């Protein structure tokens, strides 16, 4: 199995429709040991049965807007595991009012929240876990087409994802000093809890089916399989990249 005995830390599973759940399930099927974090107690209640289903070994609280909680989580992982082979960052948030209408109307506070939770959190996690990541380890994050193209109503999140992809490139240099890789998966739209906040999301799904070369929307399993590649030694020479998993939609022109 591709990940036999590898220790994988997953940030961002909310329920069994989460992209991070699809990733964790693929990792488990290929022999990985799993640990999960949650941001708040209501999420923990949903996550506990998922962790049990997938044989999770650790379940700990980590609000990524708190450096103290990030450090505390890293200490928990260090004490239990000693080191980490895979870190998955599948975290994004923007205020609902900043996911509709005109981008120019984005508030200062809303902009800051989107960038902090969706982008800076990756930097903070990499810093906290840098010394725990083994040589040959892999860090993964989740982006979207709206990072490089204007998508109606994506607004502040599009800017946050653009920053996230830039972070991947810069972090690849720092982490590369220890032989650690970092890449982003740019997943097509999926009906997740986060997607519910985007105005006109169903229209986006319809456009993918119509225009994408494969004429279908992706599933969380599609993303999980691509994550498996990036997490495994099959991608040992790949870092600082953005891999699209979107039925080919990103290549289409007018």
Residue, then its C-alpha position, 0 to 999 in steps of 0.5 A: x500500500x502506498x502509505x503503509x504506516x505513514x502518519x497523516x494529520x488532517x485539518x478540515x474534516x467537518x462531515x462525510x461530505x468534506x473534501x478532507x473526508x474523501x482524502x482521509x478515506x483514501x489515505x486509510x485505504x492505503x495504510x495510513x495512520x490518521x489524526x484529526x483536528x476540530x475547530x470547535x465542540x459542535x464539529x467534534x461531535x460530527x467528527x468523532x464517528x468519522x474518526x472512529x470509522x477511519x481508525x483515527x488515533x488522535x482527535x484534538x482541538x485546534x482553532x487555526x486563528x489561535x497560535x496558542x492552540x496550534x502550538x498546543x496541537x503540535x505538542x499533542x501530536x509530538x507526544x503521541x506520534x513523535x513525528x508526522x509524514x503527511x499534513x493536510x490543510x483543508x481549511x477555508x472561511x469567509x463571512x457570508x456577506x463577502x461571498x456575494x455581490x461586488x468584491x469592491x464592497x468587501x469590508x476590511x474585517x471580512x478581508x482579514x478574516x478570509x486571508x487569516x483562516x484560509x491562507x495564513x493558517x497554512x503558514x502557521x501550521x507549517x511553522x508549528x509542525x516543521x520540526x515534526x515533518x520527516x524528510x520526504x514528508x508531504x504537505x497538501x492544501x486545497x485551492x480552487x479555480x477562483x484563485x486565478x480567474x474571476x468567479x462570480x460571488x467568490x470574491x474575498x475567498x478568491x483572493x484568499x486562495x490566490x494568497x494560499x497558492x503563493x504561500x505554497x510556492x514560498x513555503x516550498x523553498x523553506x520546507x524543501x531545506x528539510x526534504x519536505x514537499x508542499x503542493x496544492x490541489x485545485x479541486x472543482x466545486x463540490x457540494x460541501x458545507x463551505x460551498x453552501x455559503x457561496x451565492x449561485x453555487x448550483x449555477x457553477x455546478x451546471x456550468x462545469x457539467x456543460x463546459x468541462x471536457x469530462x462533462x461531469x462534476x468531481x467527487x470527493x473521491x476524485x480529490x482523494x485519489x489525487x491527494x494520495x498521489x501527492x502524499x505518496x512517494x509517487x510524487x517525490x520530485x514534485x513541490x510548489x505546484x498546483x494540481x487541478x482536479x476539476x474534470x479539465x474545466x480550467x483548460x477551457x477558453x471562451 
